[in-house]
Amino acid sequence: LCSDSAVKQILLTMNEKQSFIIEDLDDFHIVIKADEEWRVRRELEAELEKNTYTLD
């Protein structure tokens, strides 16, 4: 996965509970288990929505 450093920090925190990261390549890239990609993307999206400001 490619991400910015803030998203990568969220993924690293998520990984502490679920262990899906195979390799931490650099500040912006990680390798995750292929069979976990869909779940990780869905959970990351939900986490990012929690941190999104809306005018509602």
C-alpha positions in Angstrom: 0.0 0.0 0.0 1.1 3.6 -0.6 0.1 6.2 1.8 1.1 9.5 3.4 2.9 9.3 6.7 -0.3 10.0 8.8 -2.1 7.2 7.2 0.9 4.9 7.6 0.8 5.7 11.4 -2.9 4.6 11.5 -2.0 1.4 9.7 0.8 0.7 12.1 -1.5 1.2 15.0 -4.2 -1.1 13.4 -1.4 -3.7 12.8 -0.7 -4.0 16.6 -4.1 -5.6 17.0 -4.4 -7.6 13.8 -0.9 -8.2 12.4 -1.3 -7.8 8.6 1.9 -5.9 7.7 4.5 -8.1 6.1 7.2 -5.5 5.6 7.7 -1.8 6.4 9.5 -0.4 3.3 9.9 3.3 4.0 8.0 6.4 5.2 5.2 5.9 2.7 5.1 2.2 1.7 4.2 -1.0 3.5 3.6 -4.6 2.3 0.5 -6.3 3.7 -0.9 -9.8 3.4 -2.8 -10.1 0.1 -5.8 -11.8 1.7 -6.1 -8.9 4.3 -6.1 -6.1 1.7 -9.9 -5.6 1.4 -10.5 -5.7 5.2 -7.6 -3.3 5.9 -8.8 -0.9 3.3 -12.4 -1.0 4.7 -11.2 -0.5 8.3 -8.8 2.3 7.2 -11.6 4.1 5.4 -13.8 3.9 8.5 -10.9 5.2 10.7 -10.3 8.1 8.3 -14.0 9.0 8.3 -13.9 9.3 12.1 -11.2 11.9 11.7 -12.9 13.9 9.0 -14.5 17.2 9.8 -17.9 17.9 8.3 -20.2 20.9 8.4 -23.2 18.9 9.5 
